[in-house]
Amino acid sequence: MKNPHDKFFKETFSNVDVFKDFIKYYAPESIAKIMDYESIEPQKDSFISNSLDEFFSDLLFKLKLNDREGYIYLLLEHKSYPSRNTAFQLLQYMIAIWRKSNASKGSGDLPVILPLVLFHGEKNWHIPRSFGELLEGFESLPKEVKQYVPNFEYVLCDVSKLKDEDIRGAVQLKIILTLFRDIMIKTDDELIQSVTRSLSYLTQLEDQDSVTQYLETMIRYVWNVDRKLTNQHFHDMIHYIENHFPERSELSMSIADMLREEGRKEGKAEGIEEAKITTLVEVAVKLINKHVDAVPPALEKKLYKQDEETLNQIIDQATEADNMEEIYKLVK
């Protein structure tokens, strides 16, 4: 699956109750105070380009902010390391939202958009969060000049910093934040412990149909993320389900069938890894061609010999590099 995080993210955060709790517990109180929670409407729009949808997912929510129509734009960044270019990307997405709003209303004032970033990766977020800090010399500008230069800051939720006791809110919110935190940084055995903890949260849901649906989504997500989990790991999960959801005996059977089917679809692990490298190379080549220069055949051949981490670094650098030399420096 090209982006297993996307379906899990959208299915969870499109639930308005989950999104409300996310704002309540993880956004600044100043934002929560001006929101009309009853007016929240998830929108169907996505503003991520095809070349970046491997690494980003997004959701747009329309609502009343300070008694006026506004939006909250939630961007999920699921790379192994944070991107310095995030504020610039957010600006482009917000401009696209304003254009769409202007086209639908014809004219009038633009709506307020509050940008939020949800990050889960192997490294903590350590980069600037304001657009101005991306501009060369911005900090040294006189205060009376800075007011003429576009600038904004986004709200960041870095799940890698969350402790178990910090994870609060609706059951689905606790599950997704737990798994997003642990999916990239824990060992396989620790990840299974994290999954087991998430399964225990599901026992708090009263709606059994919701339990069934979300359980399948959760297990499918863990399966499709590129971890070297063994069949024994998944058998342990099924055993846990059988013990803790005895009234849903067919559930463990459907999960087992689903895993077998996914295994048939994906084939051998070597084939999966090869396909992933191919996808990353294709994305890298497209971005380098677009933002830097035409990729020579010799360089493209070398890209296929790089590991996943190096290719991710090249992809991130491709939108910021001034010349091909900067790309070559990353190639091993």
CYANA upper distance limits for C-alpha pairs under 8 A (distance plus 0.5 A):
  1 MET  CA    224 ASN  CA      6.84
  2 LYS  CA     54 GLU  CA      6.79
  2 LYS  CA    276 LYS  CA      8.41
  3 ASN  CA      7 LYS  CA      8.36
  3 ASN  CA     53 ASP  CA      7.88
  3 ASN  CA     54 GLU  CA      5.89
  3 ASN  CA     55 PHE  CA      7.92
  4 PRO  CA      8 PHE  CA      7.49
  4 PRO  CA    221 TYR  CA      6.40
  4 PRO  CA    224 ASN  CA      6.46
  4 PRO  CA    225 VAL  CA      6.59
  5 HIS  CA      9 PHE  CA      6.44
  5 HIS  CA     57 SER  CA      8.41
  5 HIS  CA     78 HIS  CA      8.06
  5 HIS  CA    221 TYR  CA      7.47
  5 HIS  CA    225 VAL  CA      8.27
  6 ASP  CA     10 LYS  CA      6.56
  6 ASP  CA     56 PHE  CA      8.30
  6 ASP  CA     57 SER  CA      6.14
  7 LYS  CA     11 GLU  CA      6.37
  8 PHE  CA     12 THR  CA      6.62
  8 PHE  CA    176 ILE  CA      8.30
  8 PHE  CA    217 THR  CA      7.12
  8 PHE  CA    218 MET  CA      7.60
  8 PHE  CA    221 TYR  CA      7.03
  9 PHE  CA     13 PHE  CA      6.52
  9 PHE  CA     57 SER  CA      8.20
  9 PHE  CA     76 LEU  CA      8.39
  9 PHE  CA    176 ILE  CA      8.12
 10 LYS  CA     14 SER  CA      6.10
 10 LYS  CA     58 ASP  CA      8.30
 10 LYS  CA     59 LEU  CA      7.60
 11 GLU  CA     15 ASN  CA      7.57
 12 THR  CA     18 VAL  CA      7.47
 12 THR  CA    172 GLN  CA      6.98
 12 THR  CA    173 LEU  CA      7.71
 12 THR  CA    176 ILE  CA      8.03
 13 PHE  CA     18 VAL  CA      6.38
 13 PHE  CA     19 PHE  CA      5.90
 13 PHE  CA     59 LEU  CA      8.45
 13 PHE  CA    173 LEU  CA      8.38
 14 SER  CA     18 VAL  CA      8.18
 14 SER  CA     19 PHE  CA      7.61
 14 SER  CA     42 PRO  CA      6.67
 14 SER  CA     59 LEU  CA      8.24
 15 ASN  CA     19 PHE  CA      6.90
 16 VAL  CA     20 LYS  CA      6.55
 16 VAL  CA     40 ILE  CA      7.55
 16 VAL  CA     41 GLU  CA      8.11
 16 VAL  CA     42 PRO  CA      7.95
 17 ASP  CA     21 ASP  CA      6.88
 17 ASP  CA    170 ALA  CA      7.84
 18 VAL  CA     22 PHE  CA      6.74
 18 VAL  CA    169 GLY  CA      8.00
 18 VAL  CA    170 ALA  CA      6.25
 18 VAL  CA    172 GLN  CA      7.27
 18 VAL  CA    173 LEU  CA      6.28
 19 PHE  CA     23 ILE  CA      6.82
 20 LYS  CA     24 LYS  CA      6.60
 20 LYS  CA     37 TYR  CA      7.33
 21 ASP  CA     25 TYR  CA      6.52
 21 ASP  CA    169 GLY  CA      5.84
 21 ASP  CA    170 ALA  CA      6.97
 21 ASP  CA    173 LEU  CA      8.17
 22 PHE  CA     26 TYR  CA      6.07
 22 PHE  CA     27 ALA  CA      7.67
 22 PHE  CA    169 GLY  CA      7.55
 22 PHE  CA    173 LEU  CA      7.65
 23 ILE  CA     27 ALA  CA      5.33
 23 ILE  CA     28 PRO  CA      8.38
 23 ILE  CA     32 ALA  CA      6.97
 24 LYS  CA     29 GLU  CA      8.01
 24 LYS  CA     32 ALA  CA      6.75
 25 TYR  CA    168 ARG  CA      7.56
 25 TYR  CA    169 GLY  CA      7.67
 26 TYR  CA    157 CYS  CA      7.22
 27 ALA  CA     31 ILE  CA      7.30
 27 ALA  CA     32 ALA  CA      7.53
 27 ALA  CA    155 VAL  CA      7.49
 27 ALA  CA    157 CYS  CA      8.37
 28 PRO  CA     32 ALA  CA      7.22
 28 PRO  CA    155 VAL  CA      8.40
 29 GLU  CA     33 LYS  CA      6.63
 30 SER  CA     34 ILE  CA      7.46
 31 ILE  CA     35 MET  CA      7.12
 34 ILE  CA     65 LEU  CA      5.97
 34 ILE  CA     66 ASN  CA      5.27
 34 ILE  CA     67 ASP  CA      8.26
 35 MET  CA     63 LEU  CA      7.93
 35 MET  CA     64 LYS  CA      6.57
 35 MET  CA     65 LEU  CA      5.40
 35 MET  CA     66 ASN  CA      6.91
 36 ASP  CA     40 ILE  CA      7.76
 36 ASP  CA     63 LEU  CA      7.26
 36 ASP  CA     64 LYS  CA      5.82
 36 ASP  CA     65 LEU  CA      6.99
 36 ASP  CA     66 ASN  CA      8.29
 36 ASP  CA     67 ASP  CA      8.05
 37 TYR  CA     63 LEU  CA      8.09
 37 TYR  CA     64 LYS  CA      8.49
 39 SER  CA     62 LYS  CA      8.19
 39 SER  CA     63 LEU  CA      5.51
 39 SER  CA     64 LYS  CA      6.53
 40 ILE  CA     61 PHE  CA      6.90
 40 ILE  CA     62 LYS  CA      6.27
 40 ILE  CA     63 LEU  CA      5.04
 40 ILE  CA     64 LYS  CA      7.93
 41 GLU  CA     61 PHE  CA      6.03
 41 GLU  CA     62 LYS  CA      5.62
 41 GLU  CA     63 LEU  CA      6.78
 42 PRO  CA     59 LEU  CA      7.93
 42 PRO  CA     60 LEU  CA      6.62
 42 PRO  CA     61 PHE  CA      4.98
 42 PRO  CA     62 LYS  CA      6.84
 43 GLN  CA     59 LEU  CA      7.71
 43 GLN  CA     60 LEU  CA      5.90
 43 GLN  CA     61 PHE  CA      6.13
 43 GLN  CA     62 LYS  CA      7.31
 44 LYS  CA     59 LEU  CA      8.25
 44 LYS  CA     60 LEU  CA      7.94
 45 ASP  CA     59 LEU  CA      7.84
 45 ASP  CA     60 LEU  CA      7.25
 46 SER  CA     58 ASP  CA      6.65
 46 SER  CA     59 LEU  CA      7.07
 46 SER  CA     60 LEU  CA      7.97
 47 PHE  CA     58 ASP  CA      7.74
 47 PHE  CA     93 TYR  CA      6.39
 47 PHE  CA     96 ALA  CA      7.83
 48 ILE  CA     52 LEU  CA      6.95
 48 ILE  CA     53 ASP  CA      6.44
 48 ILE  CA     56 PHE  CA      7.51
 48 ILE  CA     57 SER  CA      7.39
 48 ILE  CA     58 ASP  CA      7.63
 48 ILE  CA     93 TYR  CA      8.23
 49 SER  CA     53 ASP  CA      6.70
 51 SER  CA    283 VAL  CA      6.38
 51 SER  CA    286 LYS  CA      7.79
 51 SER  CA    287 LEU  CA      7.71
 52 LEU  CA     56 PHE  CA      6.80
 52 LEU  CA    283 VAL  CA      8.28
 53 ASP  CA     57 SER  CA      6.95
 55 PHE  CA     77 GLU  CA      6.64
 55 PHE  CA     78 HIS  CA      5.88
 55 PHE  CA     79 LYS  CA      6.28
 56 PHE  CA     75 LEU  CA      7.46
 56 PHE  CA     76 LEU  CA      6.03
 56 PHE  CA     77 GLU  CA      5.32
 56 PHE  CA     78 HIS  CA      6.63
 57 SER  CA     75 LEU  CA      6.44
 57 SER  CA     76 LEU  CA      5.51
 57 SER  CA     77 GLU  CA      7.31
 58 ASP  CA     73 TYR  CA      7.81
 58 ASP  CA     74 LEU  CA      6.09
 58 ASP  CA     75 LEU  CA      4.98
 58 ASP  CA     76 LEU  CA      6.38
 59 LEU  CA     73 TYR  CA      6.60
 59 LEU  CA     74 LEU  CA      5.74
 59 LEU  CA     75 LEU  CA      7.17
 60 LEU  CA     71 TYR  CA      7.37
 60 LEU  CA     72 ILE  CA      6.50
 60 LEU  CA     73 TYR  CA      5.20
 60 LEU  CA     74 LEU  CA      6.76
 61 PHE  CA     71 TYR  CA      5.98
 61 PHE  CA     72 ILE  CA      5.71
 61 PHE  CA     73 TYR  CA      6.94
 62 LYS  CA     69 GLU  CA      7.81
 62 LYS  CA     70 GLY  CA      6.47
 62 LYS  CA     71 TYR  CA      5.09
 62 LYS  CA     72 ILE  CA      7.17
 63 LEU  CA     69 GLU  CA      6.44
 63 LEU  CA     70 GLY  CA      6.05
 63 LEU  CA     71 TYR  CA      6.42
 63 LEU  CA     72 ILE  CA      8.27
 64 LYS  CA     68 ARG  CA      5.59
 64 LYS  CA     69 GLU  CA      5.20
 64 LYS  CA     70 GLY  CA      6.20
 64 LYS  CA     71 TYR  CA      8.38
 65 LEU  CA     69 GLU  CA      6.62
 65 LEU  CA     70 GLY  CA      6.07
 65 LEU  CA     71 TYR  CA      8.28
 65 LEU  CA    112 VAL  CA      8.32
 69 GLU  CA    111 PRO  CA      6.72
 69 GLU  CA    112 VAL  CA      8.06
 70 GLY  CA    111 PRO  CA      5.41
 70 GLY  CA    112 VAL  CA      5.36
 70 GLY  CA    113 ILE  CA      6.46
 71 TYR  CA    111 PRO  CA      7.57
 71 TYR  CA    112 VAL  CA      6.76
 71 TYR  CA    113 ILE  CA      5.21
 71 TYR  CA    114 LEU  CA      6.85
 72 ILE  CA    113 ILE  CA      6.04
 72 ILE  CA    114 LEU  CA      5.26
 72 ILE  CA    115 PRO  CA      6.54
 72 ILE  CA    116 LEU  CA      7.78
 73 TYR  CA     94 MET  CA      8.50
 73 TYR  CA    113 ILE  CA      7.26
 73 TYR  CA    114 LEU  CA      6.62
 73 TYR  CA    115 PRO  CA      5.41
 73 TYR  CA    116 LEU  CA      6.55
 74 LEU  CA    115 PRO  CA      6.72
 74 LEU  CA    116 LEU  CA      5.33
 74 LEU  CA    117 VAL  CA      6.35
 74 LEU  CA    118 LEU  CA      7.71
 75 LEU  CA    115 PRO  CA      8.16
 75 LEU  CA    116 LEU  CA      6.68
 75 LEU  CA    117 VAL  CA      5.32
 75 LEU  CA    118 LEU  CA      6.60
 76 LEU  CA    117 VAL  CA      6.42
 76 LEU  CA    118 LEU  CA      5.27
 76 LEU  CA    119 PHE  CA      6.44
 77 GLU  CA     82 PRO  CA      8.30
 77 GLU  CA    117 VAL  CA      7.60
 77 GLU  CA    118 LEU  CA      6.72
 77 GLU  CA    119 PHE  CA      5.44
 77 GLU  CA    120 HIS  CA      7.20
 78 HIS  CA    119 PHE  CA      6.63
 78 HIS  CA    120 HIS  CA      5.96
 78 HIS  CA    121 GLY  CA      6.58
 79 LYS  CA    120 HIS  CA      7.69
 79 LYS  CA    121 GLY  CA      6.13
 79 LYS  CA    312 ASN  CA      8.21
 80 SER  CA    120 HIS  CA      8.13
 80 SER  CA    121 GLY  CA      4.85
 80 SER  CA    122 GLU  CA      5.45
 80 SER  CA    123 LYS  CA      7.16
 80 SER  CA    184 MET  CA      8.10
 80 SER  CA    309 GLU  CA      8.21
 81 TYR  CA    121 GLY  CA      6.15
 81 TYR  CA    122 GLU  CA      6.69
 81 TYR  CA    123 LYS  CA      5.91
 81 TYR  CA    124 ASN  CA      8.05
 81 TYR  CA    125 TRP  CA      8.15
 82 PRO  CA    119 PHE  CA      8.23
 82 PRO  CA    121 GLY  CA      7.92
 82 PRO  CA    123 LYS  CA      7.88
 82 PRO  CA    124 ASN  CA      8.11
 82 PRO  CA    125 TRP  CA      6.30
 82 PRO  CA    126 HIS  CA      8.11
 82 PRO  CA    127 ILE  CA      7.90
 83 SER  CA    127 ILE  CA      8.31
 83 SER  CA    316 ASP  CA      7.23
 84 ARG  CA    127 ILE  CA      6.52
 84 ARG  CA    128 PRO  CA      7.61
 85 ASN  CA     89 GLN  CA      6.87
 85 ASN  CA    134 LEU  CA      8.18
 85 ASN  CA    320 GLU  CA      8.30
 86 THR  CA     90 LEU  CA      6.64
 87 ALA  CA     91 LEU  CA      6.74
 87 ALA  CA    129 ARG  CA      7.23
 87 ALA  CA    130 SER  CA      6.88
 87 ALA  CA    131 PHE  CA      5.66
 87 ALA  CA    134 LEU  CA      8.50
 87 ALA  CA    153 GLU  CA      8.06
 87 ALA  CA    154 TYR  CA      7.79
 88 PHE  CA     92 GLN  CA      7.00
 88 PHE  CA    131 PHE  CA      6.95
 88 PHE  CA    134 LEU  CA      8.43
 89 GLN  CA     93 TYR  CA      6.86
 90 LEU  CA     94 MET  CA      6.57
 90 LEU  CA    115 PRO  CA      7.63
 91 LEU  CA     95 ILE  CA      6.66
 92 GLN  CA     96 ALA  CA      6.84
 93 TYR  CA     97 ILE  CA      6.84
 94 MET  CA     98 TRP  CA      6.70
 94 MET  CA    113 ILE  CA      7.53
 95 ILE  CA     99 ARG  CA      6.63
 96 ALA  CA    100 LYS  CA      6.74
 97 ILE  CA    101 SER  CA      6.63
 98 TRP  CA    102 ASN  CA      6.52
 98 TRP  CA    110 LEU  CA      6.82
 98 TRP  CA    111 PRO  CA      7.72
 99 ARG  CA    103 ALA  CA      6.61
100 LYS  CA    104 SER  CA      6.80
101 SER  CA    105 LYS  CA      6.66
101 SER  CA    110 LEU  CA      7.88
101 SER  CA    111 PRO  CA      8.33
102 ASN  CA    106 GLY  CA      5.92
102 ASN  CA    107 SER  CA      6.21
102 ASN  CA    108 GLY  CA      7.98
102 ASN  CA    110 LEU  CA      7.66
103 ALA  CA    107 SER  CA      8.15
114 LEU  CA    154 TYR  CA      7.94
115 PRO  CA    154 TYR  CA      5.73
115 PRO  CA    155 VAL  CA      6.89
116 LEU  CA    154 TYR  CA      6.15
116 LEU  CA    155 VAL  CA      5.13
116 LEU  CA    156 LEU  CA      6.45
116 LEU  CA    157 CYS  CA      8.23
117 VAL  CA    154 TYR  CA      7.46
117 VAL  CA    155 VAL  CA      6.59
117 VAL  CA    156 LEU  CA      5.37
117 VAL  CA    157 CYS  CA      6.66
118 LEU  CA    156 LEU  CA      6.65
118 LEU  CA    157 CYS  CA      5.39
118 LEU  CA    158 ASP  CA      6.62
118 LEU  CA    159 VAL  CA      7.83
119 PHE  CA    125 TRP  CA      8.35
119 PHE  CA    156 LEU  CA      8.01
119 PHE  CA    157 CYS  CA      6.75
119 PHE  CA    158 ASP  CA      5.40
119 PHE  CA    159 VAL  CA      6.73
119 PHE  CA    160 SER  CA      8.35
120 HIS  CA    158 ASP  CA      6.75
120 HIS  CA    159 VAL  CA      6.09
120 HIS  CA    160 SER  CA      6.50
120 HIS  CA    180 PHE  CA      6.32
120 HIS  CA    181 ARG  CA      6.44
120 HIS  CA    184 MET  CA      8.41
121 GLY  CA    160 SER  CA      7.35
121 GLY  CA    181 ARG  CA      8.07
121 GLY  CA    184 MET  CA      6.74
121 GLY  CA    185 ILE  CA      7.99
122 GLU  CA    160 SER  CA      8.04
122 GLU  CA    184 MET  CA      6.38
122 GLU  CA    185 ILE  CA      5.97
123 LYS  CA    160 SER  CA      8.07
124 ASN  CA    158 ASP  CA      7.61
124 ASN  CA    160 SER  CA      6.86
124 ASN  CA    161 LYS  CA      7.66
125 TRP  CA    158 ASP  CA      7.10
128 PRO  CA    133 GLU  CA      6.87
128 PRO  CA    134 LEU  CA      8.35
129 ARG  CA    133 GLU  CA      8.17
129 ARG  CA    153 GLU  CA      6.14
129 ARG  CA    154 TYR  CA      6.64
129 ARG  CA    156 LEU  CA      8.48
130 SER  CA    134 LEU  CA      7.94
130 SER  CA    151 ASN  CA      7.26
130 SER  CA    152 PHE  CA      6.01
130 SER  CA    153 GLU  CA      4.66
130 SER  CA    154 TYR  CA      7.20
131 PHE  CA    135 LEU  CA      7.78
131 PHE  CA    150 PRO  CA      8.20
131 PHE  CA    151 ASN  CA      5.69
131 PHE  CA    152 PHE  CA      6.08
131 PHE  CA    153 GLU  CA      6.90
132 GLY  CA    138 PHE  CA      6.59
132 GLY  CA    139 GLU  CA      8.28
132 GLY  CA    149 VAL  CA      8.28
132 GLY  CA    150 PRO  CA      7.53
132 GLY  CA    151 ASN  CA      5.44
132 GLY  CA    152 PHE  CA      7.57
133 GLU  CA    138 PHE  CA      6.92
133 GLU  CA    139 GLU  CA      7.53
134 LEU  CA    138 PHE  CA      8.46
137 GLY  CA    141 LEU  CA      7.08
138 PHE  CA    146 LYS  CA      7.83
141 LEU  CA    145 VAL  CA      6.82
141 LEU  CA    146 LYS  CA      6.60
142 PRO  CA    146 LYS  CA      6.80
143 LYS  CA    147 GLN  CA      7.34
144 GLU  CA    148 TYR  CA      8.49
145 VAL  CA    149 VAL  CA      7.83
158 ASP  CA    162 LEU  CA      8.00
159 VAL  CA    177 LEU  CA      7.01
159 VAL  CA    180 PHE  CA      7.47
159 VAL  CA    181 ARG  CA      5.70
160 SER  CA    181 ARG  CA      5.49
160 SER  CA    182 ASP  CA      8.16
162 LEU  CA    166 ASP  CA      6.27
162 LEU  CA    167 ILE  CA      7.22
162 LEU  CA    181 ARG  CA      7.99
163 LYS  CA    167 ILE  CA      7.30
164 ASP  CA    178 THR  CA      8.22
167 ILE  CA    174 LYS  CA      6.26
167 ILE  CA    177 LEU  CA      7.61
167 ILE  CA    178 THR  CA      7.86
168 ARG  CA    173 LEU  CA      7.99
168 ARG  CA    174 LYS  CA      6.35
169 GLY  CA    173 LEU  CA      6.59
169 GLY  CA    174 LYS  CA      6.74
170 ALA  CA    174 LYS  CA      6.83
171 VAL  CA    175 ILE  CA      6.77
171 VAL  CA    201 TYR  CA      6.44
171 VAL  CA    202 LEU  CA      7.10
171 VAL  CA    204 GLN  CA      7.68
171 VAL  CA    205 LEU  CA      7.67
172 GLN  CA    176 ILE  CA      6.70
172 GLN  CA    202 LEU  CA      8.42
172 GLN  CA    214 TYR  CA      8.44
173 LEU  CA    177 LEU  CA      6.61
174 LYS  CA    178 THR  CA      6.50
174 LYS  CA    198 SER  CA      8.08
174 LYS  CA    201 TYR  CA      8.20
175 ILE  CA    179 LEU  CA      6.69
175 ILE  CA    198 SER  CA      5.56
175 ILE  CA    201 TYR  CA      7.58
176 ILE  CA    180 PHE  CA      6.34
177 LEU  CA    181 ARG  CA      6.44
178 THR  CA    182 ASP  CA      6.78
178 THR  CA    194 SER  CA      7.45
178 THR  CA    198 SER  CA      7.66
179 LEU  CA    183 ILE  CA      5.97
179 LEU  CA    194 SER  CA      7.25
179 LEU  CA    195 VAL  CA      7.52
179 LEU  CA    198 SER  CA      8.19
180 PHE  CA    184 MET  CA      8.11
181 ARG  CA    185 ILE  CA      7.97
182 ASP  CA    186 LYS  CA      5.85
182 ASP  CA    191 LEU  CA      6.71
182 ASP  CA    194 SER  CA      7.50
183 ILE  CA    191 LEU  CA      6.93
183 ILE  CA    222 VAL  CA      8.32
183 ILE  CA    225 VAL  CA      8.49
186 LYS  CA    190 GLU  CA      6.07
186 LYS  CA    191 LEU  CA      6.07
187 THR  CA    191 LEU  CA      6.51
188 ASP  CA    192 ILE  CA      6.82
188 ASP  CA    227 ARG  CA      8.02
188 ASP  CA    228 LYS  CA      7.92
188 ASP  CA    229 LEU  CA      6.89
189 ASP  CA    193 GLN  CA      6.96
190 GLU  CA    194 SER  CA      6.79
191 LEU  CA    195 VAL  CA      6.72
192 ILE  CA    196 THR  CA      6.61
192 ILE  CA    233 HIS  CA      7.52
192 ILE  CA    237 MET  CA      8.34
193 GLN  CA    197 ARG  CA      6.72
194 SER  CA    198 SER  CA      6.73
195 VAL  CA    199 LEU  CA      6.63
196 THR  CA    200 SER  CA      6.80
196 THR  CA    237 MET  CA      7.68
196 THR  CA    240 TYR  CA      8.07
197 ARG  CA    201 TYR  CA      7.12
198 SER  CA    202 LEU  CA      7.30
199 LEU  CA    203 THR  CA      7.70
199 LEU  CA    215 LEU  CA      8.22
199 LEU  CA    241 ILE  CA      8.27
200 SER  CA    204 GLN  CA      8.21
201 TYR  CA    205 LEU  CA      8.24
202 LEU  CA    211 VAL  CA      6.85
202 LEU  CA    215 LEU  CA      8.33
203 THR  CA    244 HIS  CA      8.28
203 THR  CA    245 PHE  CA      8.36
205 LEU  CA    210 SER  CA      8.07
205 LEU  CA    211 VAL  CA      7.09
206 GLU  CA    211 VAL  CA      8.49
207 ASP  CA    211 VAL  CA      6.99
208 GLN  CA    212 THR  CA      6.76
209 ASP  CA    213 GLN  CA      6.71
210 SER  CA    214 TYR  CA      6.41
211 VAL  CA    215 LEU  CA      6.31
212 THR  CA    216 GLU  CA      6.83
212 THR  CA    251 LEU  CA      7.49
213 GLN  CA    217 THR  CA      6.89
214 TYR  CA    218 MET  CA      6.51
215 LEU  CA    219 ILE  CA      6.65
216 GLU  CA    220 ARG  CA      6.47
216 GLU  CA    255 ILE  CA      7.17
217 THR  CA    221 TYR  CA      6.64
218 MET  CA    222 VAL  CA      6.92
219 ILE  CA    223 TRP  CA      6.61
219 ILE  CA    255 ILE  CA      8.26
220 ARG  CA    224 ASN  CA      6.60
220 ARG  CA    259 LEU  CA      8.21
221 TYR  CA    225 VAL  CA      6.73
223 TRP  CA    227 ARG  CA      8.32
223 TRP  CA    229 LEU  CA      8.46
223 TRP  CA    259 LEU  CA      8.12
229 LEU  CA    233 HIS  CA      6.70
229 LEU  CA    234 PHE  CA      8.21
230 THR  CA    234 PHE  CA      7.40
231 ASN  CA    235 HIS  CA      6.63
232 GLN  CA    236 ASP  CA      6.61
233 HIS  CA    237 MET  CA      7.01
234 PHE  CA    238 ILE  CA      6.79
235 HIS  CA    239 HIS  CA      6.63
236 ASP  CA    240 TYR  CA      6.73
237 MET  CA    241 ILE  CA      6.80
238 ILE  CA    242 GLU  CA      6.73
238 ILE  CA    252 SER  CA      6.04
238 ILE  CA    255 ILE  CA      7.87
238 ILE  CA    256 ALA  CA      7.75
239 HIS  CA    243 ASN  CA      6.84
239 HIS  CA    252 SER  CA      8.37
240 TYR  CA    244 HIS  CA      6.63
241 ILE  CA    245 PHE  CA      5.98
241 ILE  CA    246 PRO  CA      8.18
241 ILE  CA    251 LEU  CA      8.39
241 ILE  CA    252 SER  CA      6.78
242 GLU  CA    246 PRO  CA      6.01
242 GLU  CA    248 ARG  CA      8.29
242 GLU  CA    249 SER  CA      6.89
242 GLU  CA    252 SER  CA      6.70
245 PHE  CA    249 SER  CA      7.59
248 ARG  CA    252 SER  CA      8.20
249 SER  CA    253 MET  CA      7.69
250 GLU  CA    254 SER  CA      6.73
251 LEU  CA    255 ILE  CA      6.69
252 SER  CA    256 ALA  CA      6.60
253 MET  CA    257 ASP  CA      6.67
254 SER  CA    258 MET  CA      6.51
255 ILE  CA    259 LEU  CA      6.69
256 ALA  CA    260 ARG  CA      6.79
257 ASP  CA    261 GLU  CA      6.67
258 MET  CA    262 GLU  CA      6.61
259 LEU  CA    263 GLY  CA      6.57
260 ARG  CA    264 ARG  CA      6.81
261 GLU  CA    265 LYS  CA      6.76
262 GLU  CA    266 GLU  CA      6.65
263 GLY  CA    267 GLY  CA      6.47
266 GLU  CA    271 GLY  CA      8.31
266 GLU  CA    272 ILE  CA      6.99
267 GLY  CA    271 GLY  CA      7.08
267 GLY  CA    272 ILE  CA      7.58
268 LYS  CA    272 ILE  CA      7.03
269 ALA  CA    273 GLU  CA      6.76
270 GLU  CA    274 GLU  CA      6.68
271 GLY  CA    275 ALA  CA      6.63
272 ILE  CA    276 LYS  CA      6.73
273 GLU  CA    277 ILE  CA      6.82
274 GLU  CA    278 THR  CA      6.73
275 ALA  CA    279 THR  CA      6.74
276 LYS  CA    280 LEU  CA      6.77
277 ILE  CA    281 VAL  CA      6.64
277 ILE  CA    304 TYR  CA      7.38
277 ILE  CA    307 ASP  CA      8.04
277 ILE  CA    308 GLU  CA      7.02
278 THR  CA    282 GLU  CA      6.71
278 THR  CA    304 TYR  CA      7.45
279 THR  CA    283 VAL  CA      6.79
280 LEU  CA    284 ALA  CA      6.60
280 LEU  CA    308 GLU  CA      8.13
280 LEU  CA    311 LEU  CA      6.91
280 LEU  CA    312 ASN  CA      7.86
280 LEU  CA    315 ILE  CA      8.49
281 VAL  CA    285 VAL  CA      6.56
281 VAL  CA    300 GLU  CA      8.21
281 VAL  CA    303 LEU  CA      6.71
281 VAL  CA    304 TYR  CA      6.95
281 VAL  CA    311 LEU  CA      7.43
282 GLU  CA    286 LYS  CA      6.74
283 VAL  CA    287 LEU  CA      6.75
283 VAL  CA    315 ILE  CA      7.63
284 ALA  CA    288 ILE  CA      6.57
284 ALA  CA    311 LEU  CA      7.67
284 ALA  CA    314 ILE  CA      7.16
284 ALA  CA    315 ILE  CA      5.47
284 ALA  CA    318 ALA  CA      7.72
285 VAL  CA    289 ASN  CA      6.49
285 VAL  CA    295 VAL  CA      7.02
285 VAL  CA    300 GLU  CA      7.69
286 LYS  CA    290 LYS  CA      6.64
287 LEU  CA    291 HIS  CA      6.38
287 LEU  CA    292 VAL  CA      8.23
287 LEU  CA    315 ILE  CA      7.48
287 LEU  CA    318 ALA  CA      6.34
287 LEU  CA    319 THR  CA      7.21
288 ILE  CA    292 VAL  CA      5.53
288 ILE  CA    293 ASP  CA      6.54
288 ILE  CA    294 ALA  CA      7.46
288 ILE  CA    295 VAL  CA      7.25
288 ILE  CA    315 ILE  CA      8.45
288 ILE  CA    318 ALA  CA      5.76
288 ILE  CA    319 THR  CA      7.95
289 ASN  CA    293 ASP  CA      5.45
289 ASN  CA    294 ALA  CA      5.13
289 ASN  CA    295 VAL  CA      6.51
290 LYS  CA    294 ALA  CA      8.36
291 HIS  CA    318 ALA  CA      7.00
291 HIS  CA    319 THR  CA      6.24
291 HIS  CA    320 GLU  CA      8.28
291 HIS  CA    321 ALA  CA      8.21
292 VAL  CA    318 ALA  CA      7.33
292 VAL  CA    319 THR  CA      8.20
292 VAL  CA    321 ALA  CA      7.04
292 VAL  CA    322 ASP  CA      6.96
292 VAL  CA    323 ASN  CA      6.30
292 VAL  CA    324 MET  CA      7.02
293 ASP  CA    323 ASN  CA      7.87
293 ASP  CA    324 MET  CA      7.35
295 VAL  CA    299 LEU  CA      7.00
295 VAL  CA    300 GLU  CA      7.03
296 PRO  CA    300 GLU  CA      6.93
297 PRO  CA    301 LYS  CA      6.69
298 ALA  CA    302 LYS  CA      6.90
299 LEU  CA    303 LEU  CA      6.75
300 GLU  CA    304 TYR  CA      7.36
301 LYS  CA    305 LYS  CA      7.83
302 LYS  CA    306 GLN  CA      7.44
302 LYS  CA    331 VAL  CA      8.14
303 LEU  CA    311 LEU  CA      7.88
303 LEU  CA    331 VAL  CA      7.83
306 GLN  CA    310 THR  CA      6.67
306 GLN  CA    311 LEU  CA      6.89
306 GLN  CA    331 VAL  CA      7.71
306 GLN  CA    332 LYS  CA      7.34
307 ASP  CA    311 LEU  CA      6.85
308 GLU  CA    312 ASN  CA      6.71
309 GLU  CA    313 GLN  CA      6.84
310 THR  CA    314 ILE  CA      6.74
310 THR  CA    330 LEU  CA      7.50
310 THR  CA    331 VAL  CA      7.74
311 LEU  CA    315 ILE  CA      6.62
312 ASN  CA    316 ASP  CA      6.71
313 GLN  CA    317 GLN  CA      6.63
313 GLN  CA    330 LEU  CA      8.03
314 ILE  CA    318 ALA  CA      6.44
314 ILE  CA    327 ILE  CA      6.97
314 ILE  CA    330 LEU  CA      7.05
314 ILE  CA    331 VAL  CA      8.48
315 ILE  CA    319 THR  CA      7.93
316 ASP  CA    320 GLU  CA      8.08
317 GLN  CA    321 ALA  CA      6.20
317 GLN  CA    327 ILE  CA      7.78
318 ALA  CA    327 ILE  CA      7.69
321 ALA  CA    326 GLU  CA      6.59
321 ALA  CA    327 ILE  CA      7.71
322 ASP  CA    326 GLU  CA      7.81
323 ASN  CA    327 ILE  CA      7.93
324 MET  CA    328 TYR  CA      6.78
325 GLU  CA    329 LYS  CA      6.77
326 GLU  CA    330 LEU  CA      7.55
327 ILE  CA    331 VAL  CA      7.39
